[in-house]
């Protein structure tokens, strides 16, 4: 079991993925000031998240699920001891640097015994739903329409593994 955690957030990550030469026209748009084409992956393209996730998975592949979990530009590093964790953090940061990916220092958290990650609280005890999200579910107004019920179920569904009988 992991006892020490670090959380990294990549900086402008999508913009580091070059559009394949010759495919730039696929990102074209016109404005009153002219015609533009992206040279790098913009936010909003349907397949941008999958392309970026694949890039990061390839880059950190030998570390994934051993001591790293990645979801798009969010990286979780987990280790059983502080000594191992320091080594793991250095390895991940070195790999990111080698591939010219950088982190937003102000959004990173290092060597913690508990971290909030993707709507969950992760600690040596395991994975729990974020307390603020639980509060939002318990304080949700009683749905008064089919659409309101669908919204509530969609929100609550994210935490279904923690809700008995869901």
PASEBA-1860 file (N, C-alpha, C; in nm, 3 decimals):
! residues 166
1> XXXXXXXX> 0.077/-0.119/0.000/0.000/0.000/0.000/0.082/0.127/0.000 ~ 0.033/0.222/-0.075/0.099/0.352/-0.084/0.074/0.434/0.043 ~ 0.178/0.507/0.084/0.169/0.589/0.204/0.205/0.736/0.177 ~ 0.273/0.761/0.064/0.318/0.896/0.031/0.272/0.928/-0.111 ~ 0.220/1.051/-0.129/0.160/1.088/-0.257/0.209/1.225/-0.303 ~ 0.222/1.239/-0.434/0.246/1.370/-0.494/0.152/1.385/-0.612 ~ 0.112/1.507/-0.635/0.018/1.538/-0.742/0.081/1.645/-0.829 ~ 0.085/1.620/-0.961/0.142/1.715/-1.056/0.034/1.760/-1.155
9> XXXXXXXX> 0.044/1.883/-1.199/-0.047/1.936/-1.300/0.039/1.992/-1.413 ~ 0.021/1.939/-1.533/0.102/1.983/-1.645/0.058/2.120/-1.695 ~ 0.154/2.197/-1.741/0.133/2.334/-1.784/0.117/2.340/-1.936 ~ 0.006/2.395/-1.983/-0.018/2.412/-2.128/0.016/2.286/-2.207 ~ -0.021/2.174/-2.154/0.022/2.046/-2.208/-0.022/2.022/-2.352 ~ -0.148/2.050/-2.383/-0.196/2.023/-2.519/-0.114/2.100/-2.622 ~ -0.073/2.220/-2.586/-0.002/2.304/-2.682/0.139/2.255/-2.711 ~ 0.180/2.148/-2.647/0.312/2.091/-2.675/0.303/1.977/-2.777
17> XXXXXXXX> 0.181/1.943/-2.817/0.163/1.835/-2.915/0.151/1.900/-3.053 ~ 0.247/1.873/-3.139/0.251/1.930/-3.274/0.148/1.861/-3.362 ~ 0.070/1.939/-3.437/-0.020/1.883/-3.538/0.068/1.826/-3.649 ~ 0.033/1.708/-3.698/0.113/1.646/-3.804/0.124/1.742/-3.923 ~ 0.246/1.757/-3.973/0.268/1.846/-4.086/0.179/1.804/-4.203 ~ 0.109/1.900/-4.258/0.016/1.873/-4.368/-0.128/1.861/-4.320 ~ -0.148/1.844/-4.190/-0.284/1.832/-4.135/-0.333/1.962/-4.069 ~ -0.250/2.065/-4.071/-0.287/2.190/-4.006/-0.419/2.247/-4.061
25> XXXXXXXX> -0.444/2.227/-4.189/-0.565/2.280/-4.252/-0.692/2.229/-4.184 ~ -0.683/2.113/-4.119/-0.799/2.055/-4.052/-0.841/2.137/-3.929 ~ -0.753/2.224/-3.883/-0.784/2.307/-3.765/-0.813/2.451/-3.804 ~ -0.829/2.477/-3.933/-0.842/2.614/-3.984/-0.971/2.681/-3.938 ~ -0.960/2.812/-3.923/-1.078/2.896/-3.897/-1.050/3.035/-3.951 ~ -1.156/3.107/-3.981/-1.145/3.242/-4.036/-1.205/3.342/-3.939 ~ -1.143/3.459/-3.935/-1.195/3.571/-3.857/-1.188/3.694/-3.947 ~ -1.244/3.805/-3.905/-1.232/3.926/-3.987/-1.087/3.968/-4.011
33> XXXXXXXX> -0.996/3.924/-3.924/-0.856/3.963/-3.942/-0.774/3.861/-4.021 ~ -0.837/3.751/-4.065/-0.763/3.658/-4.150/-0.794/3.511/-4.126 ~ -0.719/3.429/-4.197/-0.731/3.283/-4.193/-0.620/3.228/-4.103 ~ -0.657/3.135/-4.013/-0.559/3.081/-3.918/-0.567/2.930/-3.915 ~ -0.452/2.869/-3.890/-0.443/2.724/-3.874/-0.354/2.695/-3.754 ~ -0.396/2.602/-3.669/-0.316/2.564/-3.553/-0.196/2.481/-3.597 ~ -0.085/2.504/-3.532/0.034/2.420/-3.550/0.045/2.318/-3.438 ~ -0.023/2.347/-3.326/-0.022/2.259/-3.210/-0.166/2.220/-3.176
41> XXXXXXXX> -0.181/2.117/-3.097/-0.312/2.064/-3.061/-0.391/2.167/-2.980 ~ -0.505/2.213/-3.032/-0.585/2.308/-2.955/-0.684/2.236/-2.865 ~ -0.730/2.304/-2.762/-0.840/2.251/-2.682/-0.965/2.251/-2.770 ~ -1.052/2.156/-2.746/-1.179/2.158/-2.817/-1.191/2.058/-2.930 ~ -1.080/2.010/-2.986/-1.091/1.908/-3.089/-1.143/1.780/-3.025 ~ -1.230/1.712/-3.094/-1.294/1.592/-3.039/-1.194/1.489/-2.990 ~ -1.089/1.466/-3.067/-0.995/1.361/-3.030/-0.873/1.412/-2.953 ~ -0.870/1.541/-2.918/-0.755/1.598/-2.847/-0.726/1.527/-2.715
49> XXXXXXXX> -0.827/1.501/-2.630/-0.796/1.431/-2.504/-0.735/1.293/-2.527 ~ -0.787/1.218/-2.623/-0.734/1.083/-2.649/-0.592/1.090/-2.703 ~ -0.566/1.184/-2.792/-0.430/1.200/-2.847/-0.333/1.235/-2.735 ~ -0.372/1.329/-2.649/-0.282/1.370/-2.540/-0.262/1.258/-2.439 ~ -0.370/1.188/-2.402/-0.359/1.077/-2.307/-0.264/0.971/-2.361 ~ -0.275/0.941/-2.489/-0.187/0.842/-2.552/-0.041/0.887/-2.546 ~ -0.016/1.014/-2.571/0.119/1.069/-2.565/0.179/1.051/-2.425 ~ 0.103/1.089/-2.322/0.153/1.079/-2.185/0.168/0.933/-2.144
57> XXXXXXXX> 0.074/0.848/-2.183/0.085/0.705/-2.152/0.212/0.645/-2.213 ~ 0.241/0.681/-2.337/0.364/0.632/-2.402/0.488/0.683/-2.330 ~ 0.485/0.810/-2.291/0.600/0.872/-2.226/0.629/0.811/-2.089 ~ 0.525/0.783/-2.012/0.543/0.732/-1.875/0.507/0.584/-1.864 ~ 0.496/0.516/-1.977/0.446/0.379/-1.982/0.509/0.282/-1.884 ~ 0.641/0.286/-1.867/0.708/0.191/-1.778/0.681/0.222/-1.630 ~ 0.625/0.338/-1.602/0.596/0.378/-1.463/0.448/0.361/-1.428 ~ 0.363/0.358/-1.531/0.218/0.354/-1.510/0.177/0.234/-1.426
65> XXXXXXXX> 0.089/0.259/-1.333/0.032/0.158/-1.243/0.134/0.094/-1.149 ~ 0.262/0.125/-1.165/0.362/0.082/-1.067/0.371/0.186/-0.957 ~ 0.386/0.314/-1.001/0.389/0.424/-0.904/0.336/0.554/-0.962 ~ 0.272/0.546/-1.079/0.216/0.664/-1.144/0.078/0.633/-1.199 ~ -0.014/0.729/-1.182/-0.144/0.725/-1.248/-0.160/0.858/-1.319 ~ -0.204/0.854/-1.445/-0.218/0.977/-1.523/-0.358/0.986/-1.581 ~ -0.418/1.103/-1.568/-0.542/1.133/-1.639/-0.523/1.269/-1.704 ~ -0.502/1.266/-1.834/-0.475/1.385/-1.914/-0.358/1.464/-1.856
73> XXXXXXXX> -0.381/1.583/-1.802/-0.267/1.663/-1.752/-0.250/1.653/-1.601 ~ -0.321/1.560/-1.538/-0.309/1.538/-1.394/-0.233/1.408/-1.367 ~ -0.130/1.417/-1.286/-0.044/1.302/-1.258/-0.040/1.278/-1.107 ~ -0.062/1.153/-1.068/-0.052/1.112/-0.928/0.066/1.016/-0.915 ~ 0.155/1.045/-0.822/0.269/0.958/-0.792/0.244/0.901/-0.653 ~ 0.257/0.770/-0.638/0.228/0.705/-0.509/0.337/0.604/-0.477 ~ 0.376/0.599/-0.350/0.486/0.513/-0.307/0.464/0.465/-0.164 ~ 0.526/0.351/-0.129/0.511/0.299/0.007/0.597/0.370/0.112
81> XXXXXXXX> 0.705/0.440/0.069/0.792/0.507/0.166/0.838/0.641/0.111 ~ 0.880/0.729/0.201/0.928/0.861/0.162/1.053/0.849/0.075 ~ 1.141/0.757/0.110/1.265/0.738/0.034/1.234/0.697/-0.110 ~ 1.148/0.596/-0.126/1.109/0.554/-0.261/1.035/0.666/-0.333 ~ 0.952/0.737/-0.260/0.872/0.842/-0.322/0.960/0.952/-0.380 ~ 1.062/0.991/-0.307/1.154/1.093/-0.357/1.216/1.047/-0.488 ~ 1.254/0.920/-0.495/1.311/0.865/-0.618/1.207/0.865/-0.731 ~ 1.084/0.824/-0.699/0.978/0.820/-0.800/0.947/0.960/-0.855
89> XXXXXXXX> 0.940/1.059/-0.766/0.912/1.196/-0.809/1.022/1.245/-0.902 ~ 1.148/1.220/-0.865/1.260/1.261/-0.951/1.251/1.194/-1.088 ~ 1.219/1.064/-1.091/1.208/0.992/-1.218/1.100/1.053/-1.307 ~ 0.985/1.081/-1.249/0.875/1.137/-1.328/0.911/1.276/-1.379 ~ 0.962/1.362/-1.291/0.998/1.497/-1.332/1.108/1.495/-1.439 ~ 1.203/1.405/-1.426/1.309/1.393/-1.526/1.251/1.352/-1.661 ~ 1.160/1.256/-1.662/1.098/1.209/-1.786/1.016/1.321/-1.851 ~ 0.945/1.397/-1.769/0.868/1.509/-1.823/0.961/1.612/-1.885
97> XXXXXXXX> 1.070/1.644/-1.816/1.168/1.740/-1.866/1.228/1.693/-1.997 ~ 1.264/1.566/-2.005/1.321/1.510/-2.128/1.226/1.525/-2.246 ~ 1.098/1.526/-2.218/0.996/1.537/-2.323/0.936/1.678/-2.332 ~ 1.001/1.772/-2.267/0.963/1.913/-2.268/0.819/1.937/-2.221 ~ 0.779/1.862/-2.120/0.652/1.886/-2.052/0.687/1.945/-1.915 ~ 0.612/2.046/-1.876/0.643/2.118/-1.753/0.521/2.120/-1.662 ~ 0.545/2.137/-1.533/0.436/2.138/-1.435/0.410/2.281/-1.387 ~ 0.285/2.304/-1.343/0.248/2.431/-1.279/0.278/2.414/-1.132
105> XXXXXXXX> 0.387/2.473/-1.086/0.432/2.453/-0.947/0.323/2.485/-0.846 ~ 0.246/2.592/-0.871/0.145/2.634/-0.774/0.030/2.535/-0.762 ~ 0.015/2.444/-0.859/-0.094/2.347/-0.853/-0.044/2.207/-0.814 ~ 0.084/2.195/-0.785/0.141/2.066/-0.747/0.142/2.051/-0.595 ~ 0.145/1.927/-0.552/0.152/1.896/-0.410/0.252/1.782/-0.396 ~ 0.350/1.797/-0.308/0.457/1.697/-0.298/0.462/1.632/-0.160 ~ 0.492/1.503/-0.160/0.520/1.425/-0.040/0.411/1.438/0.067 ~ 0.287/1.419/0.027/0.174/1.432/0.119/0.124/1.294/0.162
113> XXXXXXXX> 0.060/1.288/0.278/0.001/1.160/0.319/-0.144/1.149/0.274 ~ -0.199/1.260/0.226/-0.335/1.262/0.171/-0.340/1.366/0.059 ~ -0.400/1.329/-0.055/-0.417/1.425/-0.164/-0.558/1.416/-0.220 ~ -0.603/1.527/-0.271/-0.730/1.533/-0.343/-0.694/1.519/-0.490 ~ -0.754/1.421/-0.558/-0.716/1.394/-0.697/-0.839/1.350/-0.775 ~ -0.876/1.428/-0.876/-0.988/1.396/-0.965/-1.118/1.368/-0.891 ~ -1.144/1.446/-0.788/-1.269/1.431/-0.714/-1.267/1.325/-0.606 ~ -1.149/1.271/-0.577/-1.134/1.170/-0.472/-1.029/1.217/-0.373
121> XXXXXXXX> -1.036/1.163/-0.252/-0.932/1.185/-0.151/-0.857/1.054/-0.140 ~ -0.726/1.060/-0.164/-0.643/0.940/-0.165/-0.546/0.947/-0.048 ~ -0.542/0.838/0.030/-0.458/0.833/0.149/-0.418/0.687/0.172 ~ -0.334/0.661/0.273/-0.300/0.522/0.304/-0.423/0.437/0.338 ~ -0.533/0.499/0.379/-0.657/0.426/0.408/-0.728/0.380/0.281 ~ -0.695/0.442/0.168/-0.757/0.406/0.041/-0.813/0.527/-0.031 ~ -0.916/0.502/-0.111/-0.977/0.606/-0.193/-1.116/0.635/-0.138 ~ -1.144/0.763/-0.117/-1.275/0.807/-0.066/-1.326/0.919/-0.156
129> XXXXXXXX> -1.457/0.938/-0.160/-1.509/1.052/-0.236/-1.468/1.183/-0.168 ~ -1.447/1.286/-0.247/-1.416/1.418/-0.194/-1.532/1.465/-0.106 ~ -1.500/1.513/0.013/-1.603/1.551/0.110/-1.694/1.663/0.058 ~ -1.639/1.754/-0.020/-1.721/1.863/-0.076/-1.823/1.807/-0.175 ~ -1.783/1.703/-0.250/-1.876/1.641/-0.345/-1.986/1.565/-0.272 ~ -1.951/1.498/-0.164/-2.051/1.426/-0.085/-2.153/1.526/-0.031 ~ -2.103/1.639/0.018/-2.192/1.743/0.070/-2.285/1.793/-0.041 ~ -2.231/1.811/-0.161/-2.313/1.857/-0.273/-2.424/1.756/-0.305
137> XXXXXXXX> -2.393/1.627/-0.295/-2.495/1.524/-0.321/-2.602/1.526/-0.213 ~ -2.559/1.532/-0.087/-2.657/1.526/0.024/-2.743/1.652/0.032 ~ -2.690/1.764/-0.018/-2.766/1.889/-0.013/-2.838/1.920/-0.144 ~ -2.830/1.828/-0.240/-2.894/1.849/-0.370/-3.044/1.861/-0.350 ~ -3.108/1.959/-0.411/-3.253/1.971/-0.395/-3.326/1.851/-0.457 ~ -3.439/1.817/-0.400/-3.519/1.706/-0.453/-3.557/1.739/-0.597 ~ -3.522/1.651/-0.691/-3.553/1.679/-0.833/-3.704/1.695/-0.853 ~ -3.740/1.796/-0.930/-3.882/1.822/-0.954/-3.922/1.800/-1.100
145> XXXXXXXX> -3.830/1.745/-1.177/-3.861/1.714/-1.317/-3.772/1.599/-1.362 ~ -3.806/1.543/-1.473/-3.726/1.432/-1.529/-3.583/1.480/-1.556 ~ -3.570/1.599/-1.615/-3.438/1.655/-1.647/-3.356/1.677/-1.519 ~ -3.420/1.728/-1.416/-3.351/1.751/-1.288/-3.305/1.619/-1.227 ~ -3.387/1.516/-1.240/-3.350/1.383/-1.189/-3.231/1.328/-1.267 ~ -3.232/1.346/-1.399/-3.121/1.300/-1.482/-2.991/1.371/-1.442 ~ -2.999/1.502/-1.416/-2.880/1.577/-1.373/-2.825/1.522/-1.241 ~ -2.915/1.498/-1.147/-2.872/1.445/-1.018/-2.809/1.307/-1.033
153> XXXXXXXX> -2.874/1.218/-1.108/-2.821/1.083/-1.126/-2.687/1.085/-1.198 ~ -2.672/1.175/-1.294/-2.544/1.189/-1.363/-2.433/1.231/-1.268 ~ -2.463/1.325/-1.181/-2.365/1.373/-1.084/-2.333/1.264/-0.981 ~ -2.437/1.202/-0.926/-2.418/1.099/-0.823/-2.353/0.974/-0.879 ~ -2.375/0.945/-1.007/-2.320/0.826/-1.071/-2.168/0.819/-1.061 ~ -2.103/0.936/-1.061/-1.957/0.941/-1.052/-1.908/0.870/-0.925 ~ -1.989/0.874/-0.819/-1.951/0.814/-0.691/-2.026/0.686/-0.660 ~ -2.083/0.621/-0.761/-2.167/0.502/-0.739/-2.096/0.392/-0.662
161> XXXXXX> -1.965/0.380/-0.678/-1.893/0.273/-0.606/-1.897/0.292/-0.455 ~ -1.929/0.414/-0.411/-1.936/0.442/-0.268/-2.080/0.444/-0.215 ~ -2.177/0.429/-0.304/-2.318/0.440/-0.265/-2.382/0.302/-0.269 ~ -2.412/0.249/-0.152/-2.471/0.116/-0.140/-2.604/0.112/-0.217 ~ -2.621/0.010/-0.300/-2.746/-0.011/-0.372/-2.768/0.082/-0.490 ~ -2.666/0.153/-0.533/-2.683/0.247/-0.646/-2.694/0.170/-0.774
END
